[in-house]
Amino acid sequence: MGCEMSIPEPRHLNRNTVSPMKPSTITVKNISEGVKDVENKLFLNDHQKELIEKHWKQTLMLQKPDIFYRALFDTIASSSKAKEVLGVENFNNEQLAQWPKLKQISGGHCRFFEEIILTHHLANDQVFAASEQLGRIHAAFRKYGVKPHFLDIWRQLFQGYIEMLKFENADEARAHAEAWSILQNLVVSHMNVGYADEAQKLRRCQRGNKII
């Protein structure tokens, strides 16, 4: 069971969901706070890596195969700026749910995590490199208004779904949720590194073009 997600019908998107919410109800940590969190818990330990990999198929993909779709839907639905950037500012929730790119983009999110978890077994260097590359890709869309701030909204909403997963052992549920929180902080932190690096390069190129 992988990233061939089943897509919920629009009328079901508000059931068993952590969102959509009004933007004012979302408390988003800024980037510097996120980096401080990562500095406090710099790496996943071996047990945390094993937990995430163990429960990817048998828990996460089994209970919430559409988690990436829902998290992205909620992120866009809760942010008027995100809607504007993506050109769907006039969509209601039902229209947004049927937007073809929603499945395409969320499927890419799923495959990213599937690869670093199942293929690379959360090896630190692979997680960092893949995340920084993803950040550089996001920076290419900076001119359209894509900001790192959106990552923090997505991260909080996604984590809400992680914490809704059912486990027989409450301690394992808490440990699994904490492991995912650390992983997301690592991914977002290194995406921001890649984003900032690429954005700086793009600004230099723009200045160079103006001089020429």
Rosetta constraint file for C-alpha pairs under 8 A:
AtomPair CA 1 CA 57 HARMONIC 6.07 0.50
AtomPair CA 1 CA 61 HARMONIC 6.59 0.50
AtomPair CA 1 CA 62 HARMONIC 7.51 0.50
AtomPair CA 2 CA 57 HARMONIC 7.18 0.50
AtomPair CA 2 CA 61 HARMONIC 6.76 0.50
AtomPair CA 2 CA 65 HARMONIC 7.98 0.50
AtomPair CA 2 CA 114 HARMONIC 7.53 0.50
AtomPair CA 3 CA 65 HARMONIC 7.45 0.50
AtomPair CA 3 CA 107 HARMONIC 6.40 0.50
AtomPair CA 3 CA 110 HARMONIC 5.80 0.50
AtomPair CA 3 CA 111 HARMONIC 6.24 0.50
AtomPair CA 3 CA 114 HARMONIC 7.71 0.50
AtomPair CA 4 CA 107 HARMONIC 7.68 0.50
AtomPair CA 5 CA 65 HARMONIC 5.37 0.50
AtomPair CA 5 CA 66 HARMONIC 5.37 0.50
AtomPair CA 5 CA 107 HARMONIC 7.65 0.50
AtomPair CA 6 CA 65 HARMONIC 6.51 0.50
AtomPair CA 6 CA 66 HARMONIC 5.93 0.50
AtomPair CA 7 CA 66 HARMONIC 6.20 0.50
AtomPair CA 7 CA 69 HARMONIC 7.38 0.50
AtomPair CA 7 CA 103 HARMONIC 7.86 0.50
AtomPair CA 8 CA 12 HARMONIC 6.08 0.50
AtomPair CA 8 CA 13 HARMONIC 6.39 0.50
AtomPair CA 8 CA 66 HARMONIC 7.51 0.50
AtomPair CA 9 CA 13 HARMONIC 6.79 0.50
AtomPair CA 9 CA 97 HARMONIC 7.78 0.50
AtomPair CA 10 CA 93 HARMONIC 7.47 0.50
AtomPair CA 10 CA 94 HARMONIC 5.28 0.50
AtomPair CA 10 CA 97 HARMONIC 5.65 0.50
AtomPair CA 10 CA 98 HARMONIC 7.42 0.50
AtomPair CA 11 CA 94 HARMONIC 7.44 0.50
AtomPair CA 13 CA 17 HARMONIC 6.99 0.50
AtomPair CA 13 CA 70 HARMONIC 7.38 0.50
AtomPair CA 14 CA 19 HARMONIC 7.08 0.50
AtomPair CA 14 CA 20 HARMONIC 7.41 0.50
AtomPair CA 17 CA 70 HARMONIC 7.99 0.50
AtomPair CA 17 CA 161 HARMONIC 7.52 0.50
AtomPair CA 18 CA 74 HARMONIC 7.99 0.50
AtomPair CA 18 CA 157 HARMONIC 6.76 0.50
AtomPair CA 18 CA 160 HARMONIC 6.33 0.50
AtomPair CA 18 CA 161 HARMONIC 6.90 0.50
AtomPair CA 19 CA 74 HARMONIC 5.54 0.50
AtomPair CA 19 CA 78 HARMONIC 7.61 0.50
AtomPair CA 19 CA 157 HARMONIC 7.52 0.50
AtomPair CA 20 CA 73 HARMONIC 7.93 0.50
AtomPair CA 20 CA 74 HARMONIC 4.87 0.50
AtomPair CA 20 CA 75 HARMONIC 7.51 0.50
AtomPair CA 20 CA 77 HARMONIC 5.79 0.50
AtomPair CA 20 CA 78 HARMONIC 5.43 0.50
AtomPair CA 21 CA 25 HARMONIC 6.44 0.50
AtomPair CA 21 CA 26 HARMONIC 7.29 0.50
AtomPair CA 21 CA 74 HARMONIC 7.58 0.50
AtomPair CA 21 CA 77 HARMONIC 7.52 0.50
AtomPair CA 21 CA 78 HARMONIC 5.11 0.50
AtomPair CA 22 CA 26 HARMONIC 7.29 0.50
AtomPair CA 22 CA 78 HARMONIC 5.30 0.50
AtomPair CA 22 CA 79 HARMONIC 7.41 0.50
AtomPair CA 23 CA 78 HARMONIC 5.24 0.50
AtomPair CA 23 CA 79 HARMONIC 5.53 0.50
AtomPair CA 23 CA 80 HARMONIC 7.72 0.50
AtomPair CA 26 CA 153 HARMONIC 7.50 0.50
AtomPair CA 28 CA 152 HARMONIC 6.11 0.50
AtomPair CA 28 CA 153 HARMONIC 6.20 0.50
AtomPair CA 28 CA 156 HARMONIC 7.75 0.50
AtomPair CA 29 CA 33 HARMONIC 6.01 0.50
AtomPair CA 29 CA 34 HARMONIC 6.47 0.50
AtomPair CA 29 CA 152 HARMONIC 6.75 0.50
AtomPair CA 30 CA 34 HARMONIC 6.41 0.50
AtomPair CA 30 CA 149 HARMONIC 7.21 0.50
AtomPair CA 30 CA 152 HARMONIC 7.61 0.50
AtomPair CA 31 CA 35 HARMONIC 6.26 0.50
AtomPair CA 31 CA 148 HARMONIC 7.76 0.50
AtomPair CA 31 CA 149 HARMONIC 7.53 0.50
AtomPair CA 31 CA 189 HARMONIC 7.81 0.50
AtomPair CA 32 CA 36 HARMONIC 6.28 0.50
AtomPair CA 33 CA 37 HARMONIC 6.35 0.50
AtomPair CA 34 CA 38 HARMONIC 6.43 0.50
AtomPair CA 34 CA 185 HARMONIC 6.56 0.50
AtomPair CA 34 CA 189 HARMONIC 6.91 0.50
AtomPair CA 35 CA 39 HARMONIC 6.18 0.50
AtomPair CA 35 CA 185 HARMONIC 7.63 0.50
AtomPair CA 35 CA 189 HARMONIC 5.95 0.50
AtomPair CA 36 CA 40 HARMONIC 6.32 0.50
AtomPair CA 37 CA 41 HARMONIC 6.47 0.50
AtomPair CA 37 CA 185 HARMONIC 7.29 0.50
AtomPair CA 38 CA 42 HARMONIC 5.06 0.50
AtomPair CA 38 CA 43 HARMONIC 7.93 0.50
AtomPair CA 38 CA 182 HARMONIC 7.16 0.50
AtomPair CA 38 CA 185 HARMONIC 5.94 0.50
AtomPair CA 38 CA 186 HARMONIC 6.22 0.50
AtomPair CA 38 CA 189 HARMONIC 7.35 0.50
AtomPair CA 41 CA 182 HARMONIC 6.96 0.50
AtomPair CA 42 CA 186 HARMONIC 7.53 0.50
AtomPair CA 43 CA 124 HARMONIC 7.43 0.50
AtomPair CA 43 CA 182 HARMONIC 7.56 0.50
AtomPair CA 43 CA 186 HARMONIC 7.72 0.50
AtomPair CA 44 CA 48 HARMONIC 5.84 0.50
AtomPair CA 44 CA 49 HARMONIC 6.25 0.50
AtomPair CA 44 CA 179 HARMONIC 6.90 0.50
AtomPair CA 44 CA 182 HARMONIC 6.79 0.50
AtomPair CA 44 CA 183 HARMONIC 6.97 0.50
AtomPair CA 45 CA 49 HARMONIC 6.36 0.50
AtomPair CA 46 CA 50 HARMONIC 6.18 0.50
AtomPair CA 47 CA 51 HARMONIC 6.19 0.50
AtomPair CA 48 CA 52 HARMONIC 6.33 0.50
AtomPair CA 48 CA 175 HARMONIC 7.39 0.50
AtomPair CA 48 CA 176 HARMONIC 7.04 0.50
AtomPair CA 48 CA 179 HARMONIC 5.31 0.50
AtomPair CA 49 CA 53 HARMONIC 6.23 0.50
AtomPair CA 49 CA 121 HARMONIC 7.21 0.50
AtomPair CA 49 CA 122 HARMONIC 6.31 0.50
AtomPair CA 49 CA 179 HARMONIC 7.41 0.50
AtomPair CA 50 CA 54 HARMONIC 5.80 0.50
AtomPair CA 51 CA 55 HARMONIC 6.09 0.50
AtomPair CA 51 CA 175 HARMONIC 7.97 0.50
AtomPair CA 51 CA 176 HARMONIC 6.03 0.50
AtomPair CA 51 CA 179 HARMONIC 7.66 0.50
AtomPair CA 52 CA 56 HARMONIC 5.96 0.50
AtomPair CA 52 CA 117 HARMONIC 7.46 0.50
AtomPair CA 52 CA 176 HARMONIC 6.47 0.50
AtomPair CA 52 CA 179 HARMONIC 6.98 0.50
AtomPair CA 52 CA 180 HARMONIC 7.04 0.50
AtomPair CA 53 CA 57 HARMONIC 7.82 0.50
AtomPair CA 53 CA 117 HARMONIC 5.86 0.50
AtomPair CA 53 CA 118 HARMONIC 6.48 0.50
AtomPair CA 53 CA 121 HARMONIC 7.14 0.50
AtomPair CA 54 CA 58 HARMONIC 6.98 0.50
AtomPair CA 55 CA 59 HARMONIC 4.80 0.50
AtomPair CA 55 CA 60 HARMONIC 6.00 0.50
AtomPair CA 56 CA 60 HARMONIC 5.04 0.50
AtomPair CA 56 CA 61 HARMONIC 5.99 0.50
AtomPair CA 57 CA 61 HARMONIC 4.99 0.50
AtomPair CA 57 CA 62 HARMONIC 6.19 0.50
AtomPair CA 58 CA 62 HARMONIC 5.77 0.50
AtomPair CA 59 CA 63 HARMONIC 5.75 0.50
AtomPair CA 59 CA 64 HARMONIC 7.94 0.50
AtomPair CA 59 CA 165 HARMONIC 7.36 0.50
AtomPair CA 59 CA 166 HARMONIC 7.89 0.50
AtomPair CA 60 CA 64 HARMONIC 5.58 0.50
AtomPair CA 60 CA 65 HARMONIC 6.86 0.50
AtomPair CA 60 CA 162 HARMONIC 7.65 0.50
AtomPair CA 60 CA 165 HARMONIC 7.10 0.50
AtomPair CA 61 CA 65 HARMONIC 4.35 0.50
AtomPair CA 61 CA 66 HARMONIC 7.82 0.50
AtomPair CA 63 CA 165 HARMONIC 7.01 0.50
AtomPair CA 64 CA 165 HARMONIC 7.93 0.50
AtomPair CA 66 CA 70 HARMONIC 6.12 0.50
AtomPair CA 67 CA 71 HARMONIC 6.01 0.50
AtomPair CA 67 CA 158 HARMONIC 7.32 0.50
AtomPair CA 67 CA 161 HARMONIC 7.01 0.50
AtomPair CA 68 CA 72 HARMONIC 6.14 0.50
AtomPair CA 68 CA 106 HARMONIC 5.30 0.50
AtomPair CA 68 CA 107 HARMONIC 7.14 0.50
AtomPair CA 68 CA 109 HARMONIC 6.66 0.50
AtomPair CA 68 CA 110 HARMONIC 6.13 0.50
AtomPair CA 68 CA 158 HARMONIC 7.41 0.50
AtomPair CA 69 CA 73 HARMONIC 6.06 0.50
AtomPair CA 69 CA 102 HARMONIC 6.91 0.50
AtomPair CA 69 CA 103 HARMONIC 6.31 0.50
AtomPair CA 69 CA 106 HARMONIC 5.05 0.50
AtomPair CA 69 CA 107 HARMONIC 7.32 0.50
AtomPair CA 70 CA 74 HARMONIC 6.00 0.50
AtomPair CA 71 CA 75 HARMONIC 6.12 0.50
AtomPair CA 71 CA 154 HARMONIC 6.32 0.50
AtomPair CA 71 CA 157 HARMONIC 5.83 0.50
AtomPair CA 71 CA 158 HARMONIC 5.20 0.50
AtomPair CA 71 CA 161 HARMONIC 7.92 0.50
AtomPair CA 72 CA 76 HARMONIC 6.23 0.50
AtomPair CA 72 CA 102 HARMONIC 7.33 0.50
AtomPair CA 72 CA 106 HARMONIC 6.35 0.50
AtomPair CA 72 CA 154 HARMONIC 6.63 0.50
AtomPair CA 73 CA 77 HARMONIC 5.95 0.50
AtomPair CA 73 CA 96 HARMONIC 7.46 0.50
AtomPair CA 73 CA 97 HARMONIC 6.96 0.50
AtomPair CA 73 CA 102 HARMONIC 7.14 0.50
AtomPair CA 74 CA 78 HARMONIC 5.92 0.50
AtomPair CA 74 CA 154 HARMONIC 7.92 0.50
AtomPair CA 74 CA 157 HARMONIC 7.20 0.50
AtomPair CA 75 CA 79 HARMONIC 6.40 0.50
AtomPair CA 75 CA 82 HARMONIC 7.73 0.50
AtomPair CA 75 CA 150 HARMONIC 7.61 0.50
AtomPair CA 75 CA 153 HARMONIC 6.20 0.50
AtomPair CA 75 CA 154 HARMONIC 5.46 0.50
AtomPair CA 75 CA 157 HARMONIC 7.14 0.50
AtomPair CA 76 CA 80 HARMONIC 7.39 0.50
AtomPair CA 76 CA 82 HARMONIC 5.42 0.50
AtomPair CA 76 CA 83 HARMONIC 5.73 0.50
AtomPair CA 77 CA 83 HARMONIC 7.20 0.50
AtomPair CA 77 CA 93 HARMONIC 6.84 0.50
AtomPair CA 77 CA 96 HARMONIC 7.84 0.50
AtomPair CA 79 CA 83 HARMONIC 6.40 0.50
AtomPair CA 80 CA 84 HARMONIC 6.18 0.50
AtomPair CA 80 CA 89 HARMONIC 6.72 0.50
AtomPair CA 81 CA 85 HARMONIC 6.16 0.50
AtomPair CA 82 CA 86 HARMONIC 6.20 0.50
AtomPair CA 82 CA 146 HARMONIC 7.81 0.50
AtomPair CA 82 CA 150 HARMONIC 7.38 0.50
AtomPair CA 83 CA 87 HARMONIC 5.99 0.50
AtomPair CA 83 CA 88 HARMONIC 4.97 0.50
AtomPair CA 83 CA 89 HARMONIC 4.61 0.50
AtomPair CA 84 CA 88 HARMONIC 6.08 0.50
AtomPair CA 84 CA 89 HARMONIC 4.90 0.50
AtomPair CA 85 CA 144 HARMONIC 6.14 0.50
AtomPair CA 85 CA 145 HARMONIC 5.75 0.50
AtomPair CA 85 CA 146 HARMONIC 6.72 0.50
AtomPair CA 88 CA 96 HARMONIC 7.35 0.50
AtomPair CA 91 CA 95 HARMONIC 5.39 0.50
AtomPair CA 91 CA 96 HARMONIC 5.68 0.50
AtomPair CA 92 CA 96 HARMONIC 6.11 0.50
AtomPair CA 93 CA 97 HARMONIC 6.05 0.50
AtomPair CA 94 CA 98 HARMONIC 6.50 0.50
AtomPair CA 95 CA 99 HARMONIC 6.31 0.50
AtomPair CA 96 CA 102 HARMONIC 7.73 0.50
AtomPair CA 97 CA 102 HARMONIC 7.25 0.50
AtomPair CA 98 CA 102 HARMONIC 7.72 0.50
AtomPair CA 99 CA 103 HARMONIC 7.72 0.50
AtomPair CA 100 CA 104 HARMONIC 6.69 0.50
AtomPair CA 101 CA 105 HARMONIC 5.85 0.50
AtomPair CA 102 CA 106 HARMONIC 6.03 0.50
AtomPair CA 103 CA 107 HARMONIC 5.78 0.50
AtomPair CA 104 CA 108 HARMONIC 6.43 0.50
AtomPair CA 105 CA 109 HARMONIC 6.52 0.50
AtomPair CA 106 CA 110 HARMONIC 6.29 0.50
AtomPair CA 107 CA 111 HARMONIC 6.22 0.50
AtomPair CA 108 CA 112 HARMONIC 6.15 0.50
AtomPair CA 109 CA 113 HARMONIC 6.55 0.50
AtomPair CA 110 CA 114 HARMONIC 6.02 0.50
AtomPair CA 111 CA 115 HARMONIC 5.99 0.50
AtomPair CA 112 CA 116 HARMONIC 6.50 0.50
AtomPair CA 113 CA 117 HARMONIC 5.92 0.50
AtomPair CA 114 CA 118 HARMONIC 5.65 0.50
AtomPair CA 114 CA 119 HARMONIC 7.32 0.50
AtomPair CA 115 CA 119 HARMONIC 4.92 0.50
AtomPair CA 115 CA 120 HARMONIC 6.43 0.50
AtomPair CA 116 CA 120 HARMONIC 4.85 0.50
AtomPair CA 116 CA 121 HARMONIC 6.13 0.50
AtomPair CA 116 CA 122 HARMONIC 5.41 0.50
AtomPair CA 116 CA 123 HARMONIC 7.69 0.50
AtomPair CA 116 CA 126 HARMONIC 6.96 0.50
AtomPair CA 116 CA 127 HARMONIC 6.12 0.50
AtomPair CA 116 CA 130 HARMONIC 7.86 0.50
AtomPair CA 117 CA 121 HARMONIC 4.68 0.50
AtomPair CA 117 CA 122 HARMONIC 5.10 0.50
AtomPair CA 118 CA 122 HARMONIC 7.80 0.50
AtomPair CA 120 CA 126 HARMONIC 6.62 0.50
AtomPair CA 122 CA 126 HARMONIC 7.01 0.50
AtomPair CA 122 CA 127 HARMONIC 6.09 0.50
AtomPair CA 123 CA 127 HARMONIC 6.19 0.50
AtomPair CA 124 CA 128 HARMONIC 6.10 0.50
AtomPair CA 125 CA 129 HARMONIC 6.02 0.50
AtomPair CA 126 CA 130 HARMONIC 5.94 0.50
AtomPair CA 127 CA 131 HARMONIC 5.98 0.50
AtomPair CA 127 CA 187 HARMONIC 6.99 0.50
AtomPair CA 128 CA 132 HARMONIC 6.10 0.50
AtomPair CA 128 CA 186 HARMONIC 7.56 0.50
AtomPair CA 128 CA 187 HARMONIC 6.95 0.50
AtomPair CA 128 CA 190 HARMONIC 5.93 0.50
AtomPair CA 129 CA 133 HARMONIC 6.17 0.50
AtomPair CA 129 CA 190 HARMONIC 7.99 0.50
AtomPair CA 130 CA 134 HARMONIC 6.22 0.50
AtomPair CA 131 CA 135 HARMONIC 6.20 0.50
AtomPair CA 131 CA 187 HARMONIC 5.36 0.50
AtomPair CA 131 CA 188 HARMONIC 7.27 0.50
AtomPair CA 131 CA 190 HARMONIC 5.46 0.50
AtomPair CA 131 CA 191 HARMONIC 4.87 0.50
AtomPair CA 131 CA 194 HARMONIC 7.49 0.50
AtomPair CA 132 CA 136 HARMONIC 6.29 0.50
AtomPair CA 132 CA 190 HARMONIC 5.08 0.50
AtomPair CA 132 CA 191 HARMONIC 4.54 0.50
AtomPair CA 132 CA 192 HARMONIC 7.21 0.50
AtomPair CA 132 CA 193 HARMONIC 6.14 0.50
AtomPair CA 132 CA 194 HARMONIC 4.13 0.50
AtomPair CA 132 CA 195 HARMONIC 7.20 0.50
AtomPair CA 133 CA 137 HARMONIC 6.40 0.50
AtomPair CA 133 CA 191 HARMONIC 7.18 0.50
AtomPair CA 133 CA 194 HARMONIC 6.09 0.50
AtomPair CA 134 CA 138 HARMONIC 6.36 0.50
AtomPair CA 134 CA 191 HARMONIC 6.08 0.50
AtomPair CA 134 CA 194 HARMONIC 7.26 0.50
AtomPair CA 135 CA 139 HARMONIC 6.28 0.50
AtomPair CA 135 CA 190 HARMONIC 7.36 0.50
AtomPair CA 135 CA 191 HARMONIC 3.97 0.50
AtomPair CA 135 CA 192 HARMONIC 5.91 0.50
AtomPair CA 135 CA 193 HARMONIC 7.09 0.50
AtomPair CA 135 CA 194 HARMONIC 4.58 0.50
AtomPair CA 135 CA 195 HARMONIC 4.34 0.50
AtomPair CA 136 CA 140 HARMONIC 6.74 0.50
AtomPair CA 136 CA 191 HARMONIC 7.34 0.50
AtomPair CA 136 CA 194 HARMONIC 4.80 0.50
AtomPair CA 136 CA 195 HARMONIC 4.67 0.50
AtomPair CA 136 CA 196 HARMONIC 7.82 0.50
AtomPair CA 136 CA 197 HARMONIC 7.34 0.50
AtomPair CA 136 CA 198 HARMONIC 5.29 0.50
AtomPair CA 136 CA 199 HARMONIC 7.74 0.50
AtomPair CA 137 CA 141 HARMONIC 7.45 0.50
AtomPair CA 137 CA 195 HARMONIC 7.53 0.50
AtomPair CA 138 CA 142 HARMONIC 6.85 0.50
AtomPair CA 138 CA 146 HARMONIC 7.12 0.50
AtomPair CA 138 CA 195 HARMONIC 6.51 0.50
AtomPair CA 139 CA 146 HARMONIC 7.51 0.50
AtomPair CA 139 CA 195 HARMONIC 5.01 0.50
AtomPair CA 139 CA 196 HARMONIC 7.55 0.50
AtomPair CA 139 CA 198 HARMONIC 6.09 0.50
AtomPair CA 139 CA 199 HARMONIC 5.67 0.50
AtomPair CA 140 CA 198 HARMONIC 7.71 0.50
AtomPair CA 140 CA 199 HARMONIC 7.61 0.50
AtomPair CA 141 CA 145 HARMONIC 7.03 0.50
AtomPair CA 141 CA 146 HARMONIC 5.83 0.50
AtomPair CA 142 CA 146 HARMONIC 4.84 0.50
AtomPair CA 142 CA 147 HARMONIC 6.61 0.50
AtomPair CA 142 CA 199 HARMONIC 7.63 0.50
AtomPair CA 146 CA 150 HARMONIC 7.54 0.50
AtomPair CA 147 CA 151 HARMONIC 7.88 0.50
AtomPair CA 148 CA 152 HARMONIC 7.23 0.50
AtomPair CA 148 CA 192 HARMONIC 6.67 0.50
AtomPair CA 148 CA 195 HARMONIC 7.95 0.50
AtomPair CA 149 CA 153 HARMONIC 6.83 0.50
AtomPair CA 150 CA 154 HARMONIC 6.27 0.50
AtomPair CA 151 CA 155 HARMONIC 5.95 0.50
AtomPair CA 151 CA 188 HARMONIC 6.81 0.50
AtomPair CA 152 CA 156 HARMONIC 6.26 0.50
AtomPair CA 152 CA 188 HARMONIC 7.80 0.50
AtomPair CA 153 CA 157 HARMONIC 6.34 0.50
AtomPair CA 154 CA 158 HARMONIC 5.95 0.50
AtomPair CA 155 CA 159 HARMONIC 6.02 0.50
AtomPair CA 155 CA 184 HARMONIC 6.71 0.50
AtomPair CA 156 CA 160 HARMONIC 6.30 0.50
AtomPair CA 157 CA 161 HARMONIC 6.82 0.50
AtomPair CA 158 CA 162 HARMONIC 6.47 0.50
AtomPair CA 159 CA 163 HARMONIC 6.26 0.50
AtomPair CA 159 CA 177 HARMONIC 7.55 0.50
AtomPair CA 159 CA 180 HARMONIC 7.45 0.50
AtomPair CA 159 CA 181 HARMONIC 6.80 0.50
AtomPair CA 160 CA 164 HARMONIC 6.55 0.50
AtomPair CA 161 CA 165 HARMONIC 6.90 0.50
AtomPair CA 162 CA 177 HARMONIC 6.22 0.50
AtomPair CA 162 CA 180 HARMONIC 7.72 0.50
AtomPair CA 163 CA 173 HARMONIC 7.69 0.50
AtomPair CA 163 CA 174 HARMONIC 7.94 0.50
AtomPair CA 163 CA 177 HARMONIC 5.86 0.50
AtomPair CA 165 CA 173 HARMONIC 7.67 0.50
AtomPair CA 166 CA 173 HARMONIC 7.41 0.50
AtomPair CA 167 CA 172 HARMONIC 7.20 0.50
AtomPair CA 167 CA 173 HARMONIC 5.66 0.50
AtomPair CA 169 CA 173 HARMONIC 6.35 0.50
AtomPair CA 170 CA 174 HARMONIC 6.32 0.50
AtomPair CA 171 CA 175 HARMONIC 6.15 0.50
AtomPair CA 172 CA 176 HARMONIC 5.92 0.50
AtomPair CA 173 CA 177 HARMONIC 6.18 0.50
AtomPair CA 174 CA 178 HARMONIC 6.14 0.50
AtomPair CA 175 CA 179 HARMONIC 6.10 0.50
AtomPair CA 176 CA 180 HARMONIC 6.29 0.50
AtomPair CA 177 CA 181 HARMONIC 6.21 0.50
AtomPair CA 178 CA 182 HARMONIC 6.29 0.50
AtomPair CA 179 CA 183 HARMONIC 6.19 0.50
AtomPair CA 180 CA 184 HARMONIC 6.02 0.50
AtomPair CA 181 CA 185 HARMONIC 6.20 0.50
AtomPair CA 182 CA 186 HARMONIC 6.19 0.50
AtomPair CA 183 CA 187 HARMONIC 6.13 0.50
AtomPair CA 184 CA 188 HARMONIC 5.96 0.50
AtomPair CA 185 CA 189 HARMONIC 5.81 0.50
AtomPair CA 186 CA 190 HARMONIC 6.15 0.50
AtomPair CA 187 CA 191 HARMONIC 5.99 0.50
AtomPair CA 188 CA 192 HARMONIC 6.14 0.50
AtomPair CA 189 CA 193 HARMONIC 6.53 0.50
AtomPair CA 190 CA 194 HARMONIC 6.30 0.50
AtomPair CA 191 CA 195 HARMONIC 5.94 0.50
AtomPair CA 192 CA 196 HARMONIC 5.92 0.50
AtomPair CA 193 CA 197 HARMONIC 6.14 0.50
AtomPair CA 194 CA 198 HARMONIC 6.09 0.50
AtomPair CA 195 CA 199 HARMONIC 5.92 0.50
AtomPair CA 196 CA 200 HARMONIC 6.08 0.50
AtomPair CA 197 CA 201 HARMONIC 6.42 0.50
AtomPair CA 198 CA 202 HARMONIC 6.19 0.50
AtomPair CA 199 CA 203 HARMONIC 6.21 0.50
AtomPair CA 200 CA 204 HARMONIC 6.27 0.50
AtomPair CA 201 CA 205 HARMONIC 6.25 0.50
AtomPair CA 202 CA 206 HARMONIC 6.19 0.50
AtomPair CA 203 CA 207 HARMONIC 6.21 0.50
AtomPair CA 204 CA 208 HARMONIC 6.09 0.50
AtomPair CA 205 CA 209 HARMONIC 6.14 0.50
AtomPair CA 206 CA 210 HARMONIC 6.33 0.50
AtomPair CA 207 CA 211 HARMONIC 6.37 0.50
AtomPair CA 208 CA 212 HARMONIC 6.33 0.50
